Amino acid sequence: MNYSRRHFVITSTAVGGTLIAGCLEESPDTGGGGDDGTDNGESDCEYIDLSLVDDPPHDPQRPPQPDDIEDEEAWDDHHLGEGIADDSALSFDQVSVGFHDSPVDPTEYDGEAVFSAELISSREEFDELLEPVSDESAARVDEVDFEEEAIVVVVSGFGSSSVGHEWVRVDENCEEIHIHGYYLWPYIQTTDYTYQVSGIVVEKPDAYELERAWVSLTVGEDTRANFHTDEDIQVVGEDDADSDGDTDDGEEADGDGAVDQIQVVSATRESKGDWDNDDRDDIGVVIQFDDEDELRAVIDEHEDVDRFIEGTDFEADAVFYLETTGPNACYRDVEVSDTQVIADDDGYFVRGNATAVDDSDTGKACAEVITFPAVLIRVESEVDVRNGEFSITDGWGDQETVLSVSVDECSQE
């Protein structure tokens, strides 16, 4: 695969596929002075108490999908912030900052989303941890009077560096403040994997000593993350949500890219390849189909395949057969995940992960024979997608990126 090619992700407002609205208990709306539902009065006020994940109270809506890559200017990068009240009680400035040492390691959070905030109350503390990353931010940080101002540093991740924080307002409450913001979400994003960080220079309240800062960050149309500066890194992982996304009919709702739905069914083909355990030329194969005749000419007849074909619009859907290998008879299935629609200079294509799965019961003996688990994949999307590339992991744990080929190309190999 030529990685010099320019790759972009067609956006979806999801974080790591794990931030599902309602996966943690949502705090009740108690009314009062802000999105958090707390009383902003100076006497007898209630301290902010929000769940880590809730529904954005301003109800942002996803813009219509542009018809083509060239129409990306029609996409509203700021749509996640539409409706957030901007009547800030305290003045603030957003600054670009970076850590001297990375505050989070992506390898420690496999498939998890992380959120963290820190209240910086002195220049010594700022200089020890952080540095400005632009001339404008450096000038603003130099002007900070820590007697009158503080800096709140927010970290979230992981995902494209094209995503950024935007801050809208700062509320006062008891001995704390509440910062409201959202993800700036471009339609086309680079496919790197990193964390986002930003600083907010905040005016200190006159009435009390600032002890804590809450942050509410809208990261999706249905998802707001709430965290504060007295906490360690907050993690939302796969155990906090229904991560498989399966429905009763085997369809999987996919939150990534321009994907509306994917359907995955087990399948087989007559020619299984020419691999063995010691000398395998390839880790797997991905065949793309343009019509029903091509599919039926390659795939063995089965009632699940028939239902798959009946539900497929070959003019609109991207259809693939994906096959890999396993070391014994218990490797009978392939798990497909993280399906995305990608844009490059030539158009759209599907990217995803596929892993050979041992679906036997624990302790069951498995016949030592090479197997060829395989699936049919249908990707329903708002854009015209045909080609694909899948990161395939076989039953031995070897991994390789495999590009899709047409039926004709496969028959010539």
N, C-alpha and C positions, 0 to 999 in steps of 0.2 A: 504493500500500500504506500502511496506517495503522500507523506505527511506535510510536504511543502504546499499542498493544496489548501486554499483558504476555507476553513470550516466555520460555520455558524450554527447556533441552535435557534430554531423558531420557538418563540417563548411560550411558556405557560406560567401562570402564577402559582407555582408550587415550590416547596423547598425540600429537596432531597426526597420527594415523594412521600414524606412522613407526616407533614403538618396537615392533618385532616381536621376541619372545624368540628368541634364537639368531641374530639378524642379525649379531652380532659373536661372535667366538670366546669361549666360556665358560671361565672358569678352572676347573681341576680342583679337586675337593674333597679337600684334603690332610689333613682331620681337624684336631683341636685345639680351641681355646677360643672358638669363636663361629661366627656365620653365615658369616664370611668364609673359614673353613677355614684359619686361620693359628694358629700356636702362640703362646699368650698368656703364656708364661713370661718371666721377667725376663732370663734368660741364654740366649744363642744363639738368640734368637727370630728369626723370619723377618718381614721387612717385608711389609705387606699388598700384594698384587698382584692386583687384580681387573680383569676386562674392563669396559668402559663399560656394557655391558648383559649381564645374565644372568637366569636363572630365580630367583624368590624362593625361598630354601631352606625357608621356612615354609609354602609351598604354599597361599596364600589361595584361597578359593572364592567365586565370584560368588553373591550371594543370589538366590533366586527373584524373577522379575519381578512386582511388584505387579499385581493385576488391574485396578486403576483408579488414576487420579491421586490420588483421595482416600485411597488406601491407602499413600501414600508413607511413613507412619510405620513400616510393616512392613519397610522397607528398612534394612539395617545400614550406616550411613555409615562405620563403622570396619572393614568387612570385610577391607580390604587389610592391616590390621595384626593380624588374628587369627592367633595362632601365633607371633608374634615374641617371643622370650624377653625378659623385662623385668627380669632380674637385673643391674642396671647396676653396673659397677665404680666409676664416678665419679658424684657427684651432679651434677644439671643442672636448669636451669629454662628453659622456653621463653618467649620474649618476642616481642612484636609490634614490628617495626621497619620503617622505610622509608628509602630512599636520598634524599639531597638531589637528586641527578641520576640519572636512570634508568640502570641498569647495562646494559640490553639494549634494542635497538630491534626491535620485532616485524617491521617492514618489511624488515629485513636477513635474516630467517630465514623464508623463505616455505615453509611446510609442514614445517619442521624443529623438533625439540625441543632445548632448551638446558638445561644444568645448570652451576652454578658454586657454589663455596664459598670463603669468605675467613676467615682467622684474624685476629681483632682482638685485639691484645695490649696496647693502651694506650688511655687515655681520649681522648688527643689524636686518635688514629687513628679512634676511634669517632665523635667529634664532627665530624671532617672529612667523614666519609662518610655517617653515619646519624643518625637521630633516632627515639626511641620514638613509637609511634602510639596509645598508650593510657596512661591515668594509672597503671594497675597496672604496665605495662612500664616506664614512666618511673621509678617508684619502685624497681623491681628493678635497673634499669641504674644508678641513682644509688648503689646499695649495692655495686656490683661493686668488689672489690679486685683490681686487675689483677696484684698480686703473687701472689695465690692463685687467681685465676680468669681465664678468657679467654672471648671471645665468638666463636662460629662463626656466620657469616651464610650462609644457603643461598638460592640463587635457582634457580627452575626455571620452565619455560614452554614453550608458551603455551596458554592456555585460559581457562575460566571462573574468575571471581574467587570463585565459590562453593567451589572446591577449595582445600584448605589443607594445610599440613604438620603432621604429628603425629610427635613424637619419643619413642622408647620406652626406649632405653638407650645408654650410652656405655661402650665397652670400652677397656682399656689395651693397648698393644702397642709394644714398643721405645720409640722417641722420638715416637710418634704415638698418636692416639686414633682410635676408630672409632665413629661415630654411626649408629644404626639408626632408621629411621622409615618413614613411609608417607603416601600421600595420603589425607586425609579426603575421602570421595567421596560427596556427597549424591546422592540419586536424581534430584531436579529441580534444575537449575542455571540460573543466568542465562547469557545467550548473549553476554556480552562476551568480549573477547580480550585477555588480559593475562598478566603473569608473576606467580608466587607468590614471596614472600620471607618468611623467618622467621629469628629469632635464637635461638641456644642458649647460655645462660650455663653454662660448663662448669668444674667443679673441675679445677685443674691437678694432674697426678700428682706425688707426692712424690719418686719415684725418679729422675726425669729432667726435663730442660728440654723443654717441649712444642715440637716443631718443625713438626708437620703434623697435620691432621685429615682423616680419610677420612669420607665420607658414603655410606651405602647407603640409597637411597630407593625403596621399592616403589611403582610408579606404575600397575601393572596386575596382574591375576591371574597373568599369565605374564611379567611384566617388572619387573626391578629395575635402577635406574641406580646406578652406582658412580663416584665422582669425589672429588677431594681438593683441598686448599687451595693446593698448589703449582702447579696447572694453571690455564691460562686457561679461558675458557668452552668447555665440551665440547658438541659438536653431534652429534645423530643425525639424519641427513637421509634423503631418499627413496632415495639411492643405497645406503644401508646395509641396505635391506630390499626384499623383493619387493612394491613399492608398488602394483602394479596389482591384485593380489588375484585375478586371473582364474584360473579353473579350466578344464579341458579342454572342458567343455560350455558355456562362455560365461558361467557364473554367477560372480558376484563376491561373495566374503565381505566383509562390511562391518563394520568395528569400531565404528561410531558409533551412538549412540542405542540404541533397542530393536530395531534392524534385525538380523535373523538372516541374511538373504541377499537379494541383488538379482539380477535377471536383466535383461539389456539386449540387444535385438536390433534390427537395422535394419528400418524399415518405411516405407511410403508411404501416402498417402491421396489420393483423387481430387481434392479441392479443396485447392490449395496456398496459398491466401491471395491477397491482392491487394497484394503489396509489389514495389517496385523499388529500385534502388540509390540513387536520389535522393530518393525520397519514401516512406519506410516508416512506416506508422502504428504498428506494433508490432515488437518484436525477435523475437518468437516466440509460440508458443501451446502450452499444456499442457491436454490433455483427459483427464479422469478417466472410467473405465469401471466400471459397477456389475455388468455381466454380459457373457457371451460374445456375445449378440445385438448389443449396442451396439458392441462392438469390431468384429465382422465387418461391421457396417453402415457403418463408417467406414474401416477399414483394408483395403488391397488384399490379395488372397489370395497367400500365399507359404508354402513348406514350413517356413521358420523361424518364421513367424507361427503355423502350425498346431502346431508343437512347443511354442511359447510358450503357446498356449491350453491344450494338453493338460496342461501342468505348472502351470496356474494354478487356485487355489481362489478363485473370485470372492467367496465368502462371507468369506474370511479375509484375502486379499491386497489391497494397494493397487496399482491398475493405471493407468498413464498413457501417453498418447501425447505426445511432446515433439517439436516441430518449430521449426527456426530457419532462417536464410538464410545463403548464402555468395556471394562475388563471382565465382566461376568454377566450372567443372565438376569441379575437383579437390576441392571441399568436398562430400564424400559421406557423412560420418559425424559423429556427435555423441558426445563423451566425457562420461560421467556420473561424478561423484565426490562425495565428502564427504556421502553420503546419511545423514540423521539423522531420527529421530522426535522431534518437538517437542511439548511440552504447552503450551497456553495456557488461558485461562479457559473455553474452549468445548470442549476435548478435545484429541485428538491429530491431528497432520498431519505430512506428509513434507516435509523441506527438503533441497535438494541443489544442486549446481552442474552446469551443462551447457555445453559449449563446442563450437562447430562446428570440425571438424578437416579440414585439408588432408592427405589420405592418399596424395598422389602421391609419386613418387620425386623426389629433388632434381634440379632442372634440367629437369624435364619441362614441356612447354608445356601450358597448360590453357585450354580454350575459355572466352572471356569471356561467360558467360551466368549469370544468377542461378540459384542452386540452392537446394533446400529439404531439406537433410539432416534426418533424423528417426529416432527410435527409439521402441520400446515398452519400458516400464520396469515390472517387477514387483517390489514391495517386500514381502518376507515378514517379518512382525513378530510379536512376542508380544502386541501390543496391537491394538485395533481402530482402523485408520487408513484414512481415505478421501481427504481433501483433500490438496493439496500446493502448495508454492511452490518455484520453481527460479530460481536466479540464472543467467540465460542470457547467454552471450557469443557473438555472431554472428561470421561470417567477416571482418567489418571491425574486429573488436575492441571493438565497442560492447557494453555490459553493462546488463542491466535485470532486476529481479526480476519474475517472471510468476507469477500465481496460477492454479491449475487451475480449469477450468470444466467443467460437465457437458456431455454431448453436446447436450442441448436448448439450453443457453446458447450453445454454440458455433455451432449452426445458426441462431441468431437474430442473430448479429453480422454 
